[in-house]
């Protein structure tokens, strides 16, 4: 049974705080093992990739077989049905169109003192995408990671995807092909992250690594950060549904279960102003759950982390939502736009009963790589900006240097950095000589 809370309950604040602080994933300490893998990879390169791929994926490789060949990709993608091919193409088109609008503009202006200032945007040169492997791989995640990189102008884009027993999901390779990925390697785990960060004899390193993975992959991303950029460390997925009025309980139940079927550690929360609706949704979940192919996973998630919260009004609902800062927020209310304006902490917001979160996983356009574990309080979902760098620009005329230079000298001397001040003062002295001042 899910947890049931009510804001009218005197114990609500304590119980809600417990909900916020609950940890939903195993705290397996893999840092030492990952550090050893990274060190070994840096020392022995391709040999480590081949050894660990044999050990964990039961696939014997030589360095020349780490990368999928063009013929292998063509052979696998030919297995994709026309219907699936069309679905991926439509999703890619919508994702590309959405992210193209995120491209920022270069800016330049001249201020009253005569200084020309601004900034410009440029892409990272190379990016690597980690894709969980085998038949459980998600081609939609390939699109969501690779397309923004291409839109940003990344020159070289590579993928690492483990292939246990040599099996690859053809849809993953087709998604990579559609997205414009240059290189696909059949390796996974912490060793793949290390290879993308440091390079090996056959794999050139990248500048940024994105994509989800298990505890070993997450730990490796943490440890290589600084050598390369990373997107985020994603935790178990989550959805918060706020509902009122004449909503369809079956729709809401299926939305909650759609999130629960991801992982036993996923969390589905319903906040509602209507007690009868909340109970109807709970009943619909109980009725629908046994019919799902992934009932075991969804059932464990709903049993351990499912939550229904009854509130007195939508103002309370918005306040609680902001404290939860959910990855996905569905607003199934009469005026979703008005409520969305009050919900300032969320990875992605889905407005209205006809916008289920599941549509955002595939084809609506916005990115589905989103902040989890309340990190939407301070971070955003993956976007074109993750593959861009902003460089500031400044050019001073002699007059501008004369106008603002003395202030720089004074501040430099106040900080005890005489060379800083002198680098400005020397120029000002020469300017004064020229003008006879």
Secondary structure as UniProt FT lines:
FT   STRAND          3..6
FT   TURN            7..8
FT   TURN            10..11
FT   HELIX           12..21
FT   HELIX           31..44
FT   HELIX           46..57
FT   HELIX           63..65
FT   HELIX           70..77
FT   TURN            78..79
FT   HELIX           82..100
FT   TURN            101..102
FT   STRAND          107..110
FT   TURN            112..113
FT   STRAND          116..123
FT   STRAND          126..131
FT   HELIX           134..136
FT   HELIX           139..152
FT   STRAND          156..161
FT   HELIX           164..166
FT   HELIX           170..179
FT   STRAND          183..185
FT   HELIX           189..198
FT   STRAND          208..210
FT   HELIX           215..224
FT   TURN            226..227
FT   STRAND          228..230
FT   STRAND          238..243
FT   HELIX           249..260
FT   TURN            261..262
FT   TURN            264..265
FT   STRAND          267..272
FT   HELIX           275..289
FT   TURN            290..291
FT   TURN            293..294
FT   HELIX           295..305
FT   STRAND          307..310
FT   HELIX           314..324
FT   STRAND          328..332
FT   TURN            334..335
FT   HELIX           336..340
FT   TURN            341..342
FT   STRAND          348..351
FT   TURN            353..354
FT   HELIX           357..362
FT   TURN            373..374
FT   HELIX           375..377
FT   HELIX           384..387
FT   STRAND          388..395
FT   HELIX           398..414
FT   TURN            415..416
FT   HELIX           418..435
//
